[in-house]
Amino acid sequence: MTRRPKTPAETPSTATDRATSSARIVSCPQCHGDSVYAPSNPYRPFCSRRCKDIDFGAWADESFRVAERGDTDPDTGLPDASSRLQ
């Protein structure tokens, strides 16, 4: 019995090519550098573990927070600048 050659659909490189061709390049929310937004990047939308950890640390230190209803300017409905921590 002879083996038939693999077709392009069966090669491992085509799966990788498909993943990278559908990948988008986005701006990293932390450093604003290029970041691959695809399943191949475990830190997405961040470019690296370092940027992801910095962002997580800011939330843990309460440098970021979700605005409460009382934190909005009654005239504009926008978040009150004086209540923002960062």
TIRO-2110 file (N, C-alpha, C; in Angstrom, 1 decimal):
// TIRO-2110
0.8, -1.2, 0.0, N, 1, A
0.0, 0.0, 0.0, CA, 1, A
0.9, 1.2, 0.0, C, 1, A
0.7, 2.1, -0.9, N, 2, A
1.5, 3.3, -1.0, CA, 2, A
0.7, 4.5, -0.3, C, 2, A
1.5, 5.4, 0.2, N, 3, A
0.9, 6.5, 0.9, CA, 3, A
0.7, 7.6, -0.2, C, 3, A
-0.4, 8.3, -0.1, N, 4, A
-0.6, 9.4, -1.0, CA, 4, A
-0.1, 10.7, -0.4, C, 4, A
0.4, 11.6, -1.2, N, 5, A
1.0, 12.8, -0.6, CA, 5, A
-0.2, 13.6, 0.1, C, 5, A
0.2, 14.4, 1.1, N, 6, A
-0.8, 15.2, 1.8, CA, 6, A
-1.2, 16.3, 0.9, C, 6, A
-2.5, 16.6, 0.9, N, 7, A
-3.0, 17.8, 0.2, CA, 7, A
-2.8, 19.0, 1.0, C, 7, A
-2.8, 20.2, 0.4, N, 8, A
-2.6, 21.4, 1.1, CA, 8, A
-3.5, 21.6, 2.3, C, 8, A
-4.7, 21.1, 2.2, N, 9, A
-5.7, 21.2, 3.3, CA, 9, A
-5.3, 20.4, 4.5, C, 9, A
-4.4, 19.4, 4.3, N, 10, A
-4.1, 18.5, 5.4, CA, 10, A
-2.8, 18.9, 6.1, C, 10, A
-2.1, 19.9, 5.6, N, 11, A
-0.8, 20.3, 6.2, CA, 11, A
-1.0, 21.2, 7.4, C, 11, A
-0.2, 21.0, 8.5, N, 12, A
-0.4, 21.8, 9.7, CA, 12, A
-0.2, 23.3, 9.4, C, 12, A
0.7, 23.7, 8.4, N, 13, A
1.0, 25.1, 8.2, CA, 13, A
-0.3, 25.8, 7.6, C, 13, A
-1.2, 25.1, 7.0, N, 14, A
-2.3, 25.9, 6.4, CA, 14, A
-3.3, 26.3, 7.6, C, 14, A
-3.3, 25.5, 8.6, N, 15, A
-4.2, 25.9, 9.8, CA, 15, A
-3.6, 27.2, 10.4, C, 15, A
-2.3, 27.2, 10.5, N, 16, A
-1.6, 28.4, 11.0, CA, 16, A
-1.8, 29.6, 10.1, C, 16, A
-1.7, 29.4, 8.8, N, 17, A
-1.9, 30.4, 7.9, CA, 17, A
-3.3, 31.0, 8.0, C, 17, A
-4.3, 30.1, 8.1, N, 18, A
-5.7, 30.6, 8.3, CA, 18, A
-5.8, 31.4, 9.5, C, 18, A
-5.2, 31.0, 10.6, N, 19, A
-5.3, 31.7, 11.9, CA, 19, A
-4.7, 33.1, 11.8, C, 19, A
-3.5, 33.2, 11.2, N, 20, A
-2.9, 34.5, 11.1, CA, 20, A
-3.5, 35.4, 10.0, C, 20, A
-4.1, 34.8, 9.0, N, 21, A
-4.8, 35.6, 8.0, CA, 21, A
-6.1, 36.2, 8.5, C, 21, A
-6.7, 35.6, 9.5, N, 22, A
-7.9, 36.1, 10.1, CA, 22, A
-7.6, 37.0, 11.3, C, 22, A
-6.4, 37.1, 11.7, N, 23, A
-6.0, 37.9, 12.8, CA, 23, A
-6.0, 39.3, 12.5, C, 23, A
-6.4, 40.1, 13.4, N, 24, A
-6.4, 41.6, 13.3, CA, 24, A
-5.3, 42.2, 14.1, C, 24, A
-4.7, 43.2, 13.7, N, 25, A
-3.7, 44.0, 14.4, CA, 25, A
-4.5, 45.1, 15.1, C, 25, A
-4.5, 45.2, 16.4, N, 26, A
-5.1, 46.3, 17.1, CA, 26, A
-4.1, 47.0, 18.0, C, 26, A
-4.5, 48.1, 18.6, N, 27, A
-3.6, 48.8, 19.5, CA, 27, A
-3.7, 48.3, 20.9, C, 27, A
-2.6, 48.0, 21.5, N, 28, A
-2.6, 47.5, 22.9, CA, 28, A
-3.2, 48.6, 23.8, C, 28, A
-4.2, 48.2, 24.6, N, 29, A
-4.8, 49.3, 25.5, CA, 29, A
-3.8, 49.9, 26.5, C, 29, A
-2.7, 49.2, 26.8, N, 30, A
-1.7, 49.7, 27.8, CA, 30, A
-0.6, 50.5, 27.2, C, 30, A
0.1, 49.9, 26.2, N, 31, A
1.3, 50.6, 25.6, CA, 31, A
1.0, 51.2, 24.3, C, 31, A
-0.1, 50.9, 23.7, N, 32, A
-0.5, 51.4, 22.4, CA, 32, A
0.3, 50.9, 21.3, C, 32, A
1.1, 49.8, 21.5, N, 33, A
1.8, 49.2, 20.4, CA, 33, A
0.9, 48.2, 19.6, C, 33, A
1.4, 47.6, 18.6, N, 34, A
0.7, 46.6, 17.9, CA, 34, A
0.4, 45.3, 18.7, C, 34, A
-0.8, 44.8, 18.6, N, 35, A
-1.2, 43.6, 19.2, CA, 35, A
-2.0, 42.7, 18.3, C, 35, A
-1.7, 41.4, 18.3, N, 36, A
-2.4, 40.5, 17.4, CA, 36, A
-3.7, 40.1, 18.2, C, 36, A
-4.9, 40.4, 17.6, N, 37, A
-6.1, 40.0, 18.2, CA, 37, A
-6.6, 38.7, 17.5, C, 37, A
-6.2, 37.6, 18.1, N, 38, A
-6.5, 36.3, 17.5, CA, 38, A
-6.3, 35.3, 18.6, C, 38, A
-6.9, 34.1, 18.5, N, 39, A
-6.8, 33.1, 19.5, CA, 39, A
-5.3, 32.7, 19.8, C, 39, A
-4.4, 33.0, 18.8, N, 40, A
-3.0, 32.6, 19.0, CA, 40, A
-2.4, 33.5, 20.0, C, 40, A
-3.0, 34.7, 20.4, N, 41, A
-2.4, 35.6, 21.4, CA, 41, A
-3.2, 35.4, 22.7, C, 41, A
-2.6, 34.7, 23.7, N, 42, A
-3.3, 34.5, 25.0, CA, 42, A
-3.6, 35.7, 25.8, C, 42, A
-2.9, 36.8, 25.5, N, 43, A
-3.0, 38.1, 26.2, CA, 43, A
-4.0, 39.1, 25.6, C, 43, A
-4.6, 38.7, 24.5, N, 44, A
-5.4, 39.7, 23.7, CA, 44, A
-6.5, 40.3, 24.6, C, 44, A
-6.7, 41.6, 24.5, N, 45, A
-6.3, 42.5, 23.5, CA, 45, A
-4.9, 43.1, 23.8, C, 45, A
-4.2, 42.7, 24.8, N, 46, A
-2.9, 43.2, 25.2, CA, 46, A
-1.9, 42.5, 24.3, C, 46, A
-0.7, 43.2, 24.2, N, 47, A
0.4, 42.6, 23.3, CA, 47, A
1.2, 41.6, 24.1, C, 47, A
1.2, 41.7, 25.4, N, 48, A
2.1, 40.8, 26.2, CA, 48, A
1.5, 40.6, 27.6, C, 48, A
2.1, 39.7, 28.3, N, 49, A
1.7, 39.4, 29.7, CA, 49, A
2.0, 40.6, 30.6, C, 49, A
3.1, 41.3, 30.3, N, 50, A
3.5, 42.5, 31.1, CA, 50, A
2.4, 43.6, 31.0, C, 50, A
1.9, 43.9, 29.8, N, 51, A
0.8, 44.9, 29.6, CA, 51, A
-0.5, 44.4, 30.3, C, 51, A
-0.8, 43.1, 30.2, N, 52, A
-2.0, 42.6, 30.8, CA, 52, A
-1.9, 42.7, 32.3, C, 52, A
-0.7, 42.4, 32.9, N, 53, A
-0.5, 42.5, 34.3, CA, 53, A
-0.6, 43.9, 34.8, C, 53, A
0.0, 44.9, 34.1, N, 54, A
-0.1, 46.3, 34.5, CA, 54, A
-1.5, 46.7, 34.5, C, 54, A
-2.3, 46.4, 33.5, N, 55, A
-3.7, 46.8, 33.5, CA, 55, A
-4.5, 46.1, 34.7, C, 55, A
-4.2, 44.8, 35.0, N, 56, A
-4.8, 44.2, 36.1, CA, 56, A
-4.4, 44.8, 37.4, C, 56, A
-3.2, 45.2, 37.5, N, 57, A
-2.7, 45.9, 38.8, CA, 57, A
-3.4, 47.2, 39.0, C, 57, A
-3.7, 47.9, 37.9, N, 58, A
-4.4, 49.2, 38.0, CA, 58, A
-5.8, 49.0, 38.5, C, 58, A
-6.5, 47.9, 38.1, N, 59, A
-7.8, 47.6, 38.6, CA, 59, A
-7.7, 47.2, 40.0, C, 59, A
-6.7, 46.4, 40.4, N, 60, A
-6.6, 45.9, 41.8, CA, 60, A
-6.3, 47.0, 42.7, C, 60, A
-5.5, 48.0, 42.3, N, 61, A
-5.2, 49.2, 43.1, CA, 61, A
-6.3, 50.2, 43.1, C, 61, A
-7.4, 49.9, 42.4, N, 62, A
-8.6, 50.8, 42.3, CA, 62, A
-8.2, 52.1, 41.6, C, 62, A
-7.2, 52.1, 40.7, N, 63, A
-6.9, 53.2, 39.9, CA, 63, A
-8.0, 53.4, 38.8, C, 63, A
-8.6, 52.3, 38.4, N, 64, A
-9.7, 52.3, 37.5, CA, 64, A
-10.9, 51.9, 38.3, C, 64, A
-12.1, 52.4, 37.9, N, 65, A
-13.3, 52.0, 38.5, CA, 65, A
-14.5, 52.2, 37.6, C, 65, A
-15.5, 51.5, 37.8, N, 66, A
-16.7, 51.7, 37.0, CA, 66, A
-17.5, 52.8, 37.7, C, 66, A
-18.0, 53.8, 36.9, N, 67, A
-18.7, 54.9, 37.5, CA, 67, A
-20.1, 54.5, 38.0, C, 67, A
-20.4, 55.0, 39.1, N, 68, A
-21.8, 54.8, 39.7, CA, 68, A
-22.7, 55.8, 39.1, C, 68, A
-24.0, 55.6, 39.4, N, 69, A
-25.0, 56.6, 38.9, CA, 69, A
-24.8, 58.0, 39.4, C, 69, A
-24.3, 58.1, 40.6, N, 70, A
-24.1, 59.5, 41.1, CA, 70, A
-22.8, 60.1, 40.7, C, 70, A
-22.0, 59.4, 39.9, N, 71, A
-20.7, 59.9, 39.4, CA, 71, A
-20.9, 60.7, 38.1, C, 71, A
-22.1, 60.9, 37.6, N, 72, A
-22.3, 61.6, 36.4, CA, 72, A
-22.7, 63.1, 36.6, C, 72, A
-22.3, 63.9, 35.6, N, 73, A
-22.7, 65.3, 35.7, CA, 73, A
-24.2, 65.4, 35.3, C, 73, A
-25.0, 66.0, 36.2, N, 74, A
-26.4, 66.0, 35.9, CA, 74, A
-26.8, 66.8, 34.7, C, 74, A
-26.0, 67.7, 34.2, N, 75, A
-26.3, 68.5, 33.0, CA, 75, A
-26.0, 67.7, 31.7, C, 75, A
-24.9, 67.0, 31.7, N, 76, A
-24.5, 66.4, 30.5, CA, 76, A
-24.7, 64.9, 30.5, C, 76, A
-24.9, 64.3, 31.7, N, 77, A
-25.0, 62.8, 31.8, CA, 77, A
-23.7, 62.1, 31.6, C, 77, A
-22.6, 62.8, 31.4, N, 78, A
-21.3, 62.2, 31.2, CA, 78, A
-20.6, 62.0, 32.6, C, 78, A
-19.6, 61.1, 32.7, N, 79, A
-18.9, 61.0, 33.9, CA, 79, A
-18.3, 62.3, 34.4, C, 79, A
-18.5, 62.5, 35.7, N, 80, A
-18.0, 63.8, 36.3, CA, 80, A
-16.5, 63.7, 36.4, C, 80, A
-15.8, 64.7, 35.9, N, 81, A
-14.3, 64.7, 35.8, CA, 81, A
-13.7, 64.7, 37.2, C, 81, A
-14.4, 65.3, 38.2, N, 82, A
-13.8, 65.3, 39.5, CA, 82, A
-13.8, 64.0, 40.2, C, 82, A
-14.7, 63.1, 39.7, N, 83, A
-14.9, 61.7, 40.4, CA, 83, A
-13.9, 60.7, 39.8, C, 83, A
-13.3, 61.0, 38.7, N, 84, A
-12.4, 60.0, 38.0, CA, 84, A
-11.1, 60.0, 38.8, C, 84, A
-10.6, 58.8, 39.0, N, 85, A
-9.3, 58.7, 39.6, CA, 85, A
-8.1, 58.7, 38.6, C, 85, A
-8.4, 58.3, 37.3, N, 86, A
-7.4, 58.4, 36.3, CA, 86, A
-8.0, 58.7, 35.0, C, 86, A
END
